Amino acid sequence: MSPAPAPTLLPFGRLAPGALSGSATRARQATGTHLHRIDGYSLVDGAVATGKAVRSSRFLVGGHQWELLYYPNGVNHLHRGFVSVDLALAGCGPEPSATATASYRVSILDYAGNPVHSRIVGPRAFDRRGSTWTGVEELVATEELAKTAAFLIKDDRLNVRCDVAVLVVETKPRNKWFMQLDRAINGFR
């Protein structure tokens, strides 16, 4: 039995009819804002232990579900005495992916809606398993928050804003355009 002949490539510029296919990748940024209001803040501040978070409801940005985690007494014992915050990847759209790349800004607002204490994070890779800390350990000292409470907390309510920018990469087949190119290339033989 003789070996099968090895495939050979045609010289550049000559393609077999219908042999050309293609795709296009587009990267874009999807943005969104979530406002998390904590009513009864004085109770939360006094009752939530270090390392425990107050979670926002889930919100959708860039095809992913996110949650804002607010730690009124620090994310751990090293950051006790500070407000810590984190953004968590909670779920994904119809084609689940366990990761996403995003940047975010978290701000504690005064009661007029202006950012007072604010930090920007990222871009960072987020993992749905939540195994990687992506947050701000020391957004503001709890002592400083108490000093500024007169214009931050009204009716025992604290407002936290999170602006999120997610990298969205989409790849789609572009066969119509490539078929036209294929006809043009093969038509000029």
Secondary structure, DSSP 8 states (H G I E B T S, - for coil): -----------TT---TT----EEEEEEEEEEEEEEEEESHHHHHHHS-TT--EE---EEETTEEEEEEEETT-SSGGGTTEEEEEEEEEEESSS--SEEEEEEEEEEE-TTS-EEEEEEEEEEEEETT--S--SEEEEEEHHHHHHTHHHH-BTTEEEEEEEEEEEEEEEEE-HHHHHHHHHHHHHT-
